Structures are given as structure tokens and as C-alpha cells.
Amino acid sequence: MLIVVGVALIVAEVYLIPGLNIVGIFGALMVLFAIGIAFIEIGLMGGVLALLAAGGLSGSAFWWLWSSGAWNRFILVASLKPDDKLVARESEQRARYLGKSGTAITPLRPTGIGEIDGDRIEVVTEGDFISAGSAIKVVAMDRRKYFVRLTSGS
């Protein structure tokens, strides 16, 4: 009976309350305790039968969890790899600022906000400080940074 209750707790852990490991651990300990009691109280043959029963019942429970789809909620199946098309599209969209002129909204010391084509973006100078209101031009891009240079006019 302890084996059945222990396996039921493990199933409840996976199917009903994933993430609360205490229930599953308690169920596993209950199964191990039942097998140990069987070896002590009934002897070698009773312990082996309890071990086989626990293995069969656990295997059946895990097969049922796997086939019902409950196991997919328990494990991470999504890929964490970025989508190549999305990365390419984002890179194209960001590259549209290259070579464009705009205005420094905040002082660039060396990082600040610039307005390019009506969009406010975070920009970085090549090292020089640029005051707010100055004309700037995007000269390079590196990942999420736009590098700007002071220009003579808008």
C-alpha cells in the first residue's frame, strides 16, 4: 500500500503540482521505505517482490505521464536558441541608422540620447563629448550601440 501511495504522490508531483519538489521527494522516500520494510518484515523473497512491484508500478506511471503529455509540462522542451530570421531582420532594421544625421538630445558624455530620423536612440561618441543640440551623424554600429560623430550641420 505504501508503494501505491508513494507512486501516486510522484504522479501528483508531475501532473498536478510541478515545481513543488517536496511531494515527489516524499513519494520516492515512501516507496523506498516500503521496499525496505518488505525486506525486513517478509524476507528476501518479499523484498524482491516489493522491488519488482514498485518498478512495474513506477514504470507504468511514468509511461502514462509520458503518453498523456504531462511530462512536457515538467521538462523544458523549448529551444533557447535565437531565431536566425528574427536576428537578421532586427539587424537590418537597426542598420537603417548608419550614415544618417540627427541631433543630440542630451549631452553625449560619451553616452546619451540622439534623435535620428525622428527616433530617439541611445548613442555613443567616439570619445569626444558632444553638447545637447549639436548635429551628429551615425558612423558605426556594434551590437546595440550606435557610434556617432559631431558634424557641421543637420
ZIZIGI-V917772 format. One record per run of one state. SS is the DSSP state (helix for helix, strand for strand, loop for the rest). FROM is the first residue (numbers start at 1). LEN is the number of residues. If there is no record, write none. Layout:
ss;from;len
SS;FROM;LEN
SS;FROM;LEN
This chain:
ss;from;len
loop;1;1
helix;2;14
loop;16;5
helix;21;21
loop;42;2
helix;44;25
loop;69;1
helix;70;5
loop;75;9
helix;84;12
loop;96;5
strand;101;4
loop;105;3
strand;108;1
loop;109;2
strand;111;6
loop;117;2
strand;119;7
loop;126;4
strand;130;1
loop;131;4
strand;135;8
loop;143;2
strand;145;6
loop;151;4
